[in-house]
Amino acid sequence: MPLRISKPEEFARTYLKVIRGLTEVASSEKFEFAAIESLVRSLDGLDRVTLNFGSKHFYFWSMFRNQKKILYIYDTRMKAILKTLAGRQVSYFSYLEFLERIEEIEQLEQGIAERGLFAFSNNFFSNSNPPKLKSISKIQNKHQIEIAKSFIDG
């Protein structure tokens, strides 16, 4: 039986410990590899919570508690899109660094790169793993089609 049902107090203590760790990471000036990896590993103590779902908790707690850093959602879709982009699995730390670098280079507000990547992937790719290019017959902008194809073609 899941801990959240059999021992809810213990589950709540573990969850609170994860959130405290998240707050510490999200309040820092810079992402640190060891801190992010430790945070990801802390999800192991929660019933059936993997990074796919746990990163949604990370996002909401960091975004809506107005932390310095936002810990973005890294679910199956984003993992697959990043794997397509990079040609290999990408760690959560690398994903966060990637988004931060885009925002820095393009001088975007925090959160814009992640929303843009999600919107782009949602518009052009299926939710399968790996993502498949959607039918392009309805897409009018040929430049956008070429960008979408380049994700698949490398």
Contacts in CASP RR format, 6 or more apart in sequence:
PFRMAT RR
TARGET T0000
AUTHOR 0000-0000-0000
METHOD contacts of the structure
MODEL  1
MPLRISKPEEFARTYLKVIRGLTEVASSEKFEFAAIESLVRSLDGLDRVT
LNFGSKHFYFWSMFRNQKKILYIYDTRMKAILKTLAGRQVSYFSYLEFLE
RIEEIEQLEQGIAERGLFAFSNNFFSNSNPPKLKSISKIQNKHQIEIAKS
FIDG
2 11 0 8 1.000
2 47 0 8 1.000
2 48 0 8 1.000
3 10 0 8 1.000
3 11 0 8 1.000
3 14 0 8 1.000
3 47 0 8 1.000
4 11 0 8 1.000
4 47 0 8 1.000
11 46 0 8 1.000
11 47 0 8 1.000
14 45 0 8 1.000
14 46 0 8 1.000
15 46 0 8 1.000
17 42 0 8 1.000
18 39 0 8 1.000
18 42 0 8 1.000
18 43 0 8 1.000
18 45 0 8 1.000
18 46 0 8 1.000
18 57 0 8 1.000
19 57 0 8 1.000
19 61 0 8 1.000
21 39 0 8 1.000
21 42 0 8 1.000
22 39 0 8 1.000
22 57 0 8 1.000
22 58 0 8 1.000
22 61 0 8 1.000
22 62 0 8 1.000
22 71 0 8 1.000
23 61 0 8 1.000
23 62 0 8 1.000
23 65 0 8 1.000
23 67 0 8 1.000
24 35 0 8 1.000
25 31 0 8 1.000
25 32 0 8 1.000
25 35 0 8 1.000
25 36 0 8 1.000
25 39 0 8 1.000
25 69 0 8 1.000
25 71 0 8 1.000
26 58 0 8 1.000
26 61 0 8 1.000
26 62 0 8 1.000
26 65 0 8 1.000
26 67 0 8 1.000
26 68 0 8 1.000
26 69 0 8 1.000
26 70 0 8 1.000
26 71 0 8 1.000
27 67 0 8 1.000
27 68 0 8 1.000
27 69 0 8 1.000
28 35 0 8 1.000
28 68 0 8 1.000
28 69 0 8 1.000
29 68 0 8 1.000
31 69 0 8 1.000
31 93 0 8 1.000
31 96 0 8 1.000
31 97 0 8 1.000
31 100 0 8 1.000
33 93 0 8 1.000
36 91 0 8 1.000
36 92 0 8 1.000
36 93 0 8 1.000
36 96 0 8 1.000
37 91 0 8 1.000
37 92 0 8 1.000
37 93 0 8 1.000
39 58 0 8 1.000
39 71 0 8 1.000
40 51 0 8 1.000
40 92 0 8 1.000
43 49 0 8 1.000
43 50 0 8 1.000
43 51 0 8 1.000
43 54 0 8 1.000
46 54 0 8 1.000
49 57 0 8 1.000
51 74 0 8 1.000
51 92 0 8 1.000
52 74 0 8 1.000
52 75 0 8 1.000
52 76 0 8 1.000
52 79 0 8 1.000
53 75 0 8 1.000
55 71 0 8 1.000
55 72 0 8 1.000
55 73 0 8 1.000
55 74 0 8 1.000
55 75 0 8 1.000
55 92 0 8 1.000
56 73 0 8 1.000
56 75 0 8 1.000
58 71 0 8 1.000
58 72 0 8 1.000
58 73 0 8 1.000
59 70 0 8 1.000
59 71 0 8 1.000
59 72 0 8 1.000
59 73 0 8 1.000
61 67 0 8 1.000
61 71 0 8 1.000
62 69 0 8 1.000
62 70 0 8 1.000
62 71 0 8 1.000
63 70 0 8 1.000
69 96 0 8 1.000
69 110 0 8 1.000
70 110 0 8 1.000
70 111 0 8 1.000
70 114 0 8 1.000
71 96 0 8 1.000
72 78 0 8 1.000
72 95 0 8 1.000
72 96 0 8 1.000
72 99 0 8 1.000
72 111 0 8 1.000
72 114 0 8 1.000
73 114 0 8 1.000
74 92 0 8 1.000
74 95 0 8 1.000
76 129 0 8 1.000
77 118 0 8 1.000
77 121 0 8 1.000
77 127 0 8 1.000
77 131 0 8 1.000
78 95 0 8 1.000
78 117 0 8 1.000
78 118 0 8 1.000
78 121 0 8 1.000
79 89 0 8 1.000
79 90 0 8 1.000
79 129 0 8 1.000
80 128 0 8 1.000
80 129 0 8 1.000
80 130 0 8 1.000
80 131 0 8 1.000
81 117 0 8 1.000
81 121 0 8 1.000
81 125 0 8 1.000
81 131 0 8 1.000
81 151 0 8 1.000
82 90 0 8 1.000
82 95 0 8 1.000
82 98 0 8 1.000
83 89 0 8 1.000
83 90 0 8 1.000
83 130 0 8 1.000
84 130 0 8 1.000
84 131 0 8 1.000
84 151 0 8 1.000
84 152 0 8 1.000
85 151 0 8 1.000
87 154 0 8 1.000
90 98 0 8 1.000
99 111 0 8 1.000
99 113 0 8 1.000
99 114 0 8 1.000
99 117 0 8 1.000
100 113 0 8 1.000
102 108 0 8 1.000
102 113 0 8 1.000
103 109 0 8 1.000
103 110 0 8 1.000
103 111 0 8 1.000
103 112 0 8 1.000
103 113 0 8 1.000
106 113 0 8 1.000
120 148 0 8 1.000
121 131 0 8 1.000
123 134 0 8 1.000
124 133 0 8 1.000
124 134 0 8 1.000
124 136 0 8 1.000
124 139 0 8 1.000
124 144 0 8 1.000
124 148 0 8 1.000
124 151 0 8 1.000
125 131 0 8 1.000
125 132 0 8 1.000
125 133 0 8 1.000
125 134 0 8 1.000
125 148 0 8 1.000
125 151 0 8 1.000
126 132 0 8 1.000
126 133 0 8 1.000
126 134 0 8 1.000
133 148 0 8 1.000
133 149 0 8 1.000
133 151 0 8 1.000
133 152 0 8 1.000
136 145 0 8 1.000
136 148 0 8 1.000
139 145 0 8 1.000
139 148 0 8 1.000
END
